[in-house]
Amino acid sequence: MAKINPSYLNLSKNYLFSEITARVKVHLSKNPSKRLIRLGIGDVTKPFIPAIITALQKAVAEQGTKEGFRGYGPELGYDFLREAIAKTEYDGMGIQADEIFVSDGAKCDIGNLQEIFSLDTKMCISEPSYPVYIDSNVMSYRGGPANTKGCHPELIYLPSLPENNFLPVLPSVVPDVIYLCYPNNPTGTVMTKDQLAVWVNYAKANDCVIIFDAAYESFIREPGIPHSIYEVPGAIDVAIECRSYSKTAGFTGLRCGSTVVPRSVMGTAPNGERVPFRDLWARRQTTKYNGCPYIVQRGAEAVHTPEGKAQTRVVIDEYMANANKLRQAFEDLGLFVVGGKNAPYVWVKLPDGTRSWDFFDRLLAEACIVGTPGVGFGPTGEGCFRFTGFGTVEDTEEAIERLKSFKF
Ligand SMILES: *Cc1c(COP(=O)(O)O)cnc(C)c1O
């Protein structure tokens, strides 16, 4: 008899985006004339920059020649890309190219990293959050069945609440691993170097590992906000960092990301020996993964060139201009809002007592605007709402006009 992995039964139903689609469909069938504005988009919308196109085309042409054809590549990434990342993204931070692992995106890495930790690892996760941190641990028996609030009692939650400007405070129980994501999805909040240093020092003092998701680092526009956790002294001994070309360079469909596991990040074996997680991750990846395509890695390499950097910046500036305008609009309306300055996400605290889905329905019915209910990112998100800067300039401005006459 083939039995299922029962931990999958502990997963909460992930119905957020299908529920949004269903409600929008009903709305459109009743109101076919008024134009719908989608500000819930969590995907990039602008085409590849010229530097990427050129690099991809060149790599495709190479594959069409006898000399240039390549089959299986190195599982951990081509040296040209690992070295480009080390040089342009981690210069002066002590990160070696062979501590950088190229993959087909941050989602897989974030989902897979938990495998190199013992099953009884106490996982601590900031919340509301990108669902992969929680679900990948629930799938590997670390969560237990969800309670009535939708929380898995064996995980430690770090709620991001309005009284702390939507940043979490240190946990009251010492965990083994801490997931942090800054700039944050969904709240758009960031941590300054000093704020992040509190977490790094805590991890050092308590022998914890931090899994730092830096998928939105290229959206940081203010000085003093670290793009990498390794800018914080001591982080190289406690932190693993994931990055992605998805939001930075429009790779959501092309697929490429990187994860840094420094040799100095150690875990304890059953016999008490200290073992570098880097070696476990290398073993895991070479066993279960055959590497990101050569063509894609050449496209990613172009993002690190001076032209690539300049062209990507222009695209991100356009998304950020939208996010900035949205944030300003909500501030002008007198609402408490965070994000939008160093991240494409704007997180609005709805007036007291307003529930996320009720607001979703009213905003759709009365203003024909689609956003994302905060509760979809976890119970702490109830009473909040996410808007994104990934729409067009025209849609963003039109939405702001409509919001001015909307009764919150
Ligand atoms: C979009 C996103 C990622 C990127 O995932 P990819 O698999 O590289 O596309 C990672 N983390 C967060 C928080 C995200 O929002």
The ligand as a Gaussian input file, in Angstrom:
#p B3LYP/6-31G(d) Opt

LIG

0 1
 C        9.330000      36.663000      -5.841000
 C       10.004000      36.258000      -4.580000
 C       11.095000      35.386000      -4.609000
 C       11.683000      34.939000      -5.918000
 O       11.437000      33.643000      -6.249000
 P       11.983000      33.085000      -7.632000
 O       11.804000      31.620000      -7.435000
 O       13.430000      33.448000      -7.760000
 O       11.150000      33.644000      -8.728000
 C       11.703000      35.037000      -3.417000
 N       11.276000      35.537000      -2.248000
 C       10.257000      36.391000      -2.185000
 C        9.867000      36.955000      -0.881000
 C        9.575000      36.769000      -3.347000
 O        8.549000      37.620000      -3.274000

